[in-house]
Amino acid sequence: MKLSHYFLPTLKETPAEAQIASHRLMLRAGLVNQETSGIYTWLPLGLKVLENIQKIVCEEQDRIGCHKVLMPTIQPAELWKKSGRYEAYGKEMLRITDRHDREMLYGPTNEEVITDVVAQYVKSYRALPLVLYQIQWKFRDEIRPRFGVMRGREFLMKDGYSFDLTVESATETYKKIYEAYLRTFNRMGLTAIPVRADTGAIGGNLSHEFQIVAPTGESTIYYDVQFDTLTPEQMTFDRASTLYAAADEMHKPEDCSVPVGQLKEARGIEIGHIFYFGTKYSEPLGAKVTTQDGKTIPLEMGSYGIGVSRLVGAIIEASHDDKGIIWPEAVAPFKIGLINLKAGDTKADTLAEGLYTQLRTAGIDVLYDDRDERAGTKFADMDLIGLPWQVVIGNKTIDTGMVEIKYRKTGDKQDVSLDKVIELVR
């Protein structure tokens, strides 16, 4: 994509309403535009990041046999009344009455809808276990939306729901999704700490929040340093269960058996939550199956969420500097920022266009800054939007055929010949 033809409305000044780094940088880098409090338009650069995150999430869910669906944003209130949540949910729920005076709502979550679907179509134990998931927009009317997409009113979420015949089977499904989440976040360049969460009245210990470490995190988390070094393949559910991790009020220092010096304290941002809740929804909504011995029983259920739009902000909180965003390669909107410092010079334009074509032919996503702008402006914009690699065409390229390559994460620079660029960035 050529920057001269790309819609990228960057800002030099920080908007007054932006309180944290991700909000400031998302507005300044042209990722989003705020329409009203807690509601955003996703602009081309931000949308590419959002789509890259979705792709990773879907690949890891599909890898373990989950099935993708798409549920409506508008739901009938009748289902929520059956589950008992309609009146209990509170003012965060946006309630609507349609032209026929039917009570509707803009879905803040989807347990009722998915349970109703399964109740209609799944009648035999042979169809189990079953995990259905979606990536869909949701709305919760937060009383004080703030921190940009970190706590907005409208947000994009991956929500999945498991259906099993027994508690034992539901536990195995839970473990499988838990491990898939660790792989998902690792692919995004994140180390996620699975922290035990409160299960409320349901009880048990099958509830975890996935937190990433960031200076502006909402929670204080305490965790074993081994979480920083174990790979997702090593971090099985059973292995992770032996390591200490807790947040805020769940932390009980007197119960912590981690040796002195091995327990870390940090600020964390929640990016995912998984939760087993048994027959809480299947019972009232009629999601039951006939077992092998002819009995009819309600299904054991769990829910599995990832804040997809929230992840964009969380990644920035965890990976930025005073110049701008530093995108992990897997989610970056473009892998390379190609900068032509001599735009308008025939030889420089020829060399830059040639490299641009080679990169695109090789399947490498590149943003080519072909604008007639000062060098300082081009460098500042590239640092702001945070692409992993910057490749610079200038006088050196004209004279010697060498380009300067900068790795945004470390700031390291090196000169390489034009024909080595693709090999290096790969």
C-alpha positions as CSV (number, residue, x, y, z in Angstrom):
1,M,0.0,0.0,0.0
2,K,1.3,3.4,-0.9
3,L,1.0,5.9,1.9
4,S,0.2,8.8,-0.5
5,H,-3.1,6.9,-1.3
6,Y,-3.8,5.4,2.2
7,F,-6.3,6.9,4.6
8,L,-4.1,7.4,7.7
9,P,-5.1,10.5,9.6
10,T,-2.2,10.8,12.1
11,L,-2.2,13.6,14.8
12,K,0.7,15.6,16.0
13,E,-0.9,16.6,19.3
14,T,-2.3,14.3,21.9
15,P,-6.1,14.6,22.3
16,A,-7.1,16.0,25.8
17,E,-9.4,13.1,26.6
18,A,-6.7,10.4,26.2
19,Q,-5.5,9.4,29.7
20,I,-3.4,6.3,29.0
21,A,-0.7,5.4,26.4
22,S,-2.9,3.1,24.2
23,H,-5.7,5.7,23.9
24,R,-3.3,8.5,23.1
25,L,-1.4,6.4,20.5
26,M,-4.4,4.8,18.9
27,L,-5.9,8.3,18.2
28,R,-2.5,9.8,17.2
29,A,-1.6,6.9,14.9
30,G,-5.0,7.0,13.2
31,L,-6.2,3.6,14.3
32,V,-9.6,4.8,15.5
33,N,-11.8,7.8,15.7
34,Q,-14.0,8.5,18.7
35,E,-17.6,9.0,17.8
36,T,-18.9,9.5,21.3
37,S,-17.9,8.3,24.8
38,G,-16.8,4.7,24.6
39,I,-17.7,4.2,20.9
40,Y,-15.2,4.2,18.0
41,T,-14.9,4.0,14.3
42,W,-12.1,1.6,13.4
43,L,-10.0,3.2,10.6
44,P,-8.0,1.2,8.1
45,L,-4.8,0.8,10.1
46,G,-6.6,-0.2,13.3
47,L,-8.9,-2.5,11.4
48,K,-6.0,-4.4,10.0
49,V,-4.6,-5.1,13.5
50,L,-8.1,-6.1,14.6
51,E,-8.4,-8.6,11.7
52,N,-4.9,-10.0,12.4
53,I,-5.9,-10.7,16.0
54,Q,-9.1,-12.3,14.9
55,K,-7.3,-14.6,12.5
56,I,-5.0,-15.9,15.2
57,V,-7.9,-16.4,17.6
58,C,-9.9,-18.4,15.0
59,E,-6.9,-20.5,13.9
60,E,-6.3,-21.7,17.5
61,Q,-10.0,-22.3,18.2
62,D,-10.3,-24.3,15.0
63,R,-7.2,-26.2,15.8
64,I,-8.8,-27.8,18.8
65,G,-12.1,-28.6,17.0
66,C,-14.3,-25.6,17.9
67,H,-17.0,-24.5,15.5
68,K,-17.4,-20.9,14.5
69,V,-20.9,-19.4,14.4
70,L,-22.3,-15.9,14.3
71,M,-25.0,-14.8,16.6
72,P,-27.2,-11.7,16.4
73,T,-26.3,-8.5,18.2
74,I,-30.0,-7.9,19.0
75,Q,-31.5,-10.6,21.3
76,P,-35.1,-11.3,22.5
77,A,-35.6,-10.4,26.1
78,E,-37.7,-13.6,26.5
79,L,-34.5,-15.8,26.6
80,W,-33.0,-13.7,29.3
81,K,-36.2,-13.8,31.4
82,K,-36.0,-17.6,31.1
83,S,-32.5,-17.7,32.5
84,G,-33.4,-15.1,35.2
85,R,-30.8,-12.6,34.1
86,Y,-33.0,-9.9,32.4
87,E,-33.9,-8.0,35.6
88,A,-30.7,-8.8,37.4
89,Y,-28.2,-7.6,34.8
90,G,-28.5,-3.9,35.5
91,K,-28.2,-0.7,33.6
92,E,-25.2,-1.9,31.6
93,M,-27.7,-3.7,29.4
94,L,-29.2,-1.6,26.6
95,R,-32.9,-2.5,26.4
96,I,-34.9,-1.9,23.3
97,T,-38.6,-2.2,22.3
98,D,-39.3,-2.9,18.6
99,R,-42.2,-1.6,16.5
100,H,-44.3,-4.5,17.7
101,D,-43.7,-3.7,21.3
102,R,-41.5,-6.7,21.8
103,E,-38.8,-6.4,24.4
104,M,-35.3,-6.8,22.9
105,L,-31.8,-6.0,24.0
106,Y,-28.4,-5.3,22.5
107,G,-26.4,-8.3,23.6
108,P,-23.7,-7.8,26.3
109,T,-23.0,-11.6,26.1
110,N,-24.5,-14.6,24.5
111,E,-25.1,-17.5,26.9
112,E,-28.8,-17.4,26.4
113,V,-28.8,-17.4,22.6
114,I,-26.3,-20.1,22.2
115,T,-28.0,-22.3,24.8
116,D,-31.3,-21.9,23.0
117,V,-29.7,-22.9,19.7
118,V,-28.2,-26.1,21.2
119,A,-31.5,-26.9,23.0
120,Q,-33.2,-26.9,19.6
121,Y,-30.7,-29.0,17.7
122,V,-28.7,-31.2,20.0
123,K,-30.7,-34.1,21.5
124,S,-28.3,-37.0,21.8
125,Y,-25.1,-37.6,23.8
126,R,-23.4,-38.6,20.5
127,A,-23.2,-34.9,19.5
128,L,-21.0,-34.1,22.5
129,P,-18.6,-32.7,23.4
130,L,-19.4,-29.5,21.4
131,V,-17.8,-26.1,21.5
132,L,-19.3,-23.2,19.5
133,Y,-17.7,-19.7,19.3
134,Q,-18.1,-16.4,17.6
135,I,-16.3,-13.1,17.2
136,Q,-19.0,-10.4,17.5
137,W,-19.7,-6.9,18.6
138,K,-21.2,-6.4,22.0
139,F,-22.5,-3.4,24.0
140,R,-22.4,-2.7,27.7
141,D,-23.5,0.7,28.8
142,E,-20.6,1.4,31.1
143,I,-21.3,4.2,33.6
144,R,-17.8,5.7,33.0
145,P,-16.3,4.5,29.7
146,R,-12.6,5.4,29.7
147,F,-9.1,4.4,28.6
148,G,-10.1,4.2,24.9
149,V,-10.9,0.7,23.7
150,M,-9.7,-0.8,27.0
151,R,-13.1,0.1,28.6
152,G,-15.5,1.1,25.9
153,R,-19.2,0.6,25.6
154,E,-19.1,-1.1,22.2
155,F,-16.4,-3.8,21.8
156,L,-15.4,-6.8,19.7
157,M,-15.2,-10.1,21.7
158,K,-14.6,-13.7,21.0
159,D,-17.0,-15.7,23.1
160,G,-17.1,-19.5,23.1
161,Y,-19.4,-21.9,24.8
162,S,-18.8,-25.6,25.6
163,F,-21.4,-28.3,26.0
164,D,-20.5,-31.6,27.6
165,L,-22.3,-34.7,29.0
166,T,-20.4,-34.9,32.3
167,V,-18.4,-32.7,34.7
168,E,-15.3,-34.8,33.9
169,S,-15.7,-34.2,30.1
170,A,-16.4,-30.5,30.8
171,T,-13.2,-30.3,32.8
172,E,-11.2,-31.8,29.9
173,T,-12.7,-29.3,27.5
174,Y,-11.8,-26.5,29.9
175,K,-8.2,-27.7,30.0
176,K,-8.0,-27.9,26.2
177,I,-9.3,-24.3,25.7
178,Y,-7.1,-23.0,28.6
179,E,-4.0,-24.3,26.7
180,A,-5.3,-23.0,23.4
181,Y,-5.5,-19.5,25.0
182,L,-1.9,-19.6,26.1
183,R,-0.9,-20.5,22.5
184,T,-3.1,-17.7,21.1
185,F,-1.6,-15.0,23.2
186,N,2.0,-16.3,22.7
187,R,1.5,-16.0,18.9
188,M,0.6,-12.3,19.5
189,G,3.9,-11.8,21.2
190,L,2.4,-11.8,24.7
191,T,3.1,-13.7,27.9
192,A,-0.3,-14.3,29.5
193,I,-0.5,-15.2,33.1
194,P,-3.6,-17.4,33.9
195,V,-4.8,-16.2,37.2
196,R,-7.5,-18.0,39.2
197,A,-10.7,-16.1,39.3
198,D,-13.7,-16.1,41.6
199,T,-16.4,-18.6,40.6
200,G,-19.0,-17.0,42.8
201,A,-22.0,-19.0,43.9
202,I,-21.2,-21.9,41.5
203,G,-18.1,-22.8,43.4
204,G,-15.2,-24.9,42.3
205,N,-11.9,-23.7,40.9
206,L,-12.5,-23.7,37.1
207,S,-12.3,-20.0,36.4
208,H,-9.3,-18.2,35.1
209,E,-8.5,-14.7,33.9
210,F,-5.6,-14.3,31.5
211,Q,-3.6,-11.2,32.3
212,I,-0.7,-9.6,30.5
213,V,1.9,-7.5,32.3
214,A,1.7,-3.7,31.6
215,P,2.7,-0.7,33.7
216,T,-0.9,0.7,33.4
217,G,-2.7,-2.5,34.3
218,E,-5.9,-2.4,36.2
219,S,-5.0,-5.2,38.6
220,T,-2.0,-6.1,40.8
221,I,-1.0,-9.6,39.9
222,Y,1.4,-11.9,41.7
223,Y,2.9,-14.8,39.9
224,D,5.7,-17.4,39.8
225,V,8.6,-16.2,37.6
226,Q,8.5,-19.5,35.7
227,F,5.5,-18.1,33.8
228,D,8.0,-15.7,32.0
229,T,10.1,-18.6,30.6
230,L,7.9,-21.6,30.0
231,T,6.7,-22.0,26.4
232,P,3.0,-22.7,25.6
233,E,3.9,-26.3,24.8
234,Q,5.4,-26.6,28.3
235,M,2.6,-24.7,29.9
236,T,-0.1,-27.3,30.1
237,F,-3.1,-26.9,32.4
238,D,-1.7,-29.4,34.8
239,R,1.8,-27.8,34.8
240,A,0.4,-24.3,35.2
241,S,-1.8,-25.4,38.1
242,T,1.3,-26.1,40.1
243,L,2.5,-22.4,39.7
244,Y,1.3,-19.6,41.8
245,A,-0.7,-16.8,40.2
246,A,-3.3,-14.5,41.8
247,A,-4.7,-11.0,41.5
248,D,-5.7,-8.3,44.0
249,E,-8.1,-9.7,46.6
250,M,-7.5,-13.3,45.5
251,H,-3.9,-13.0,46.6
252,K,-3.2,-14.4,50.1
253,P,0.5,-14.0,50.9
254,E,0.2,-16.4,53.9
255,D,-0.9,-19.2,51.6
256,C,1.8,-18.6,49.0
257,S,4.4,-21.3,48.9
258,V,6.6,-19.7,46.2
259,P,10.2,-19.3,47.4
260,V,11.4,-15.8,48.3
261,G,12.7,-14.1,45.1
262,Q,10.6,-16.3,42.8
263,L,7.3,-14.4,43.3
264,K,6.8,-11.4,41.0
265,E,4.4,-8.5,41.5
266,A,3.3,-6.5,38.5
267,R,0.3,-4.6,37.0
268,G,-1.9,-6.7,34.8
269,I,-4.5,-6.2,32.1
270,E,-7.2,-8.8,31.7
271,I,-7.5,-10.0,28.0
272,G,-9.4,-13.2,28.5
273,H,-11.6,-15.1,30.9
274,I,-12.7,-18.7,30.9
275,F,-15.4,-20.1,33.3
276,Y,-17.2,-23.4,33.9
277,F,-20.7,-22.9,35.2
278,G,-22.3,-26.3,34.9
279,T,-26.1,-26.3,34.2
280,K,-26.8,-22.7,35.1
281,Y,-28.2,-22.0,31.6
282,S,-28.9,-25.4,30.2
283,E,-31.4,-26.2,33.0
284,P,-33.8,-23.2,32.5
285,L,-33.4,-23.0,28.8
286,G,-33.9,-26.7,28.1
287,A,-30.6,-27.8,26.7
288,K,-30.8,-31.5,27.5
289,V,-29.8,-34.7,25.8
290,T,-30.7,-38.4,26.1
291,T,-27.8,-40.5,27.5
292,Q,-26.8,-43.9,26.4
293,D,-29.0,-45.5,29.1
294,G,-32.0,-43.5,28.1
295,K,-31.9,-40.7,30.8
296,T,-32.5,-37.1,29.9
297,I,-30.0,-34.7,31.6
298,P,-29.0,-31.0,31.2
299,L,-25.7,-30.2,29.6
300,E,-22.6,-29.1,31.5
301,M,-21.5,-25.8,30.1
302,G,-18.6,-23.3,30.2
303,S,-17.9,-19.9,28.6
304,Y,-14.6,-18.7,27.1
305,G,-14.0,-15.0,26.3
306,I,-11.2,-13.0,24.7
307,G,-11.4,-9.2,24.4
308,V,-10.4,-8.8,20.7
309,S,-10.7,-5.0,20.5
310,R,-9.4,-4.7,24.0
311,L,-6.3,-6.7,23.0
312,V,-5.4,-3.9,20.5
313,G,-5.1,-1.4,23.4
314,A,-3.5,-4.0,25.8
315,I,-0.8,-4.9,23.3
316,I,0.1,-1.2,22.9
317,E,0.1,-0.7,26.7
318,A,2.6,-3.6,26.9
319,S,4.7,-2.6,23.8
320,H,5.4,1.1,23.2
321,D,8.0,3.8,23.8
322,D,8.0,7.6,23.8
323,K,8.0,7.6,20.0
324,G,5.0,5.4,19.4
325,I,3.7,1.9,19.1
326,I,5.9,-1.2,18.8
327,W,3.8,-3.9,17.1
328,P,4.6,-7.6,17.5
329,E,5.0,-8.9,14.0
330,A,2.0,-11.3,14.1
331,V,-0.5,-8.5,14.7
332,A,1.2,-5.6,12.9
333,P,-0.9,-3.8,10.3
334,F,2.1,-4.0,7.9
335,K,5.3,-5.9,8.4
336,I,7.5,-3.3,6.7
337,G,7.5,0.5,6.4
338,L,9.4,1.3,3.2
339,I,10.6,4.9,3.3
340,N,11.7,6.8,0.2
341,L,13.7,9.8,1.4
342,K,14.2,11.1,-2.2
343,A,10.7,11.0,-3.5
344,G,10.7,12.7,-6.9
345,D,14.2,11.6,-7.7
346,T,14.0,9.3,-10.7
347,K,16.6,6.8,-9.6
348,A,15.4,6.7,-6.0
349,D,11.8,6.3,-7.2
350,T,12.8,3.5,-9.5
351,L,14.7,1.6,-6.8
352,A,11.9,2.1,-4.2
353,E,9.2,1.0,-6.6
354,G,11.3,-2.0,-7.6
355,L,11.7,-3.1,-3.9
356,Y,8.1,-2.4,-3.2
357,T,7.0,-4.7,-6.0
358,Q,9.4,-7.4,-4.9
359,L,8.2,-7.3,-1.3
360,R,4.5,-7.5,-2.4
361,T,5.3,-10.4,-4.8
362,A,7.0,-12.2,-2.0
363,G,3.7,-11.9,0.0
364,I,5.1,-9.4,2.5
365,D,2.7,-6.7,3.7
366,V,4.4,-3.3,3.1
367,L,3.4,0.3,3.6
368,Y,5.4,2.4,1.1
369,D,5.9,6.1,2.2
370,D,6.1,7.7,-1.2
371,R,5.0,11.1,0.0
372,D,6.8,14.4,-0.8
373,E,7.5,15.1,2.9
374,R,10.6,15.9,5.0
375,A,12.7,13.0,6.2
376,G,11.9,13.9,9.9
377,T,8.2,13.7,9.2
378,K,8.5,10.3,7.6
379,F,10.6,8.8,10.3
380,A,8.4,10.2,13.0
381,D,5.2,8.8,11.4
382,M,6.8,5.3,11.0
383,D,7.9,5.3,14.6
384,L,4.4,6.4,15.7
385,I,2.5,3.6,13.8
386,G,5.1,1.1,15.0
387,L,5.7,-1.3,12.0
388,P,8.2,-4.0,12.9
389,W,10.7,-3.1,10.2
390,Q,11.7,0.2,8.5
391,V,13.6,0.0,5.2
392,V,15.1,3.3,4.0
393,I,15.9,4.3,0.4
394,G,18.1,7.3,0.2
395,N,21.4,8.7,-1.2
396,K,23.3,5.6,0.0
397,T,21.0,3.4,-2.0
398,I,21.5,5.5,-5.1
399,D,25.3,5.5,-4.7
400,T,26.0,2.0,-3.5
401,G,22.8,-0.1,-3.7
402,M,22.6,-0.4,0.1
403,V,19.5,0.3,2.2
404,E,19.2,1.0,5.9
405,I,17.0,-1.4,7.8
406,K,15.8,-0.6,11.3
407,Y,14.2,-3.1,13.7
408,R,11.6,-1.0,15.5
409,K,11.5,-3.1,18.7
410,T,15.2,-2.6,19.5
411,G,16.1,0.4,17.3
412,D,19.0,-1.6,15.8
413,K,20.0,-0.5,12.3
414,Q,22.1,-2.2,9.6
415,D,23.0,-1.6,6.0
416,V,22.2,-4.4,3.5
417,S,22.0,-4.7,-0.2
418,L,18.7,-4.4,-1.9
419,D,18.7,-8.1,-2.9
420,K,19.0,-9.1,0.8
421,V,16.1,-7.2,2.2
422,I,13.5,-10.0,1.8
423,E,15.8,-12.6,3.2
424,L,16.5,-10.5,6.3
425,V,13.0,-9.5,7.2
426,R,11.8,-13.1,6.8
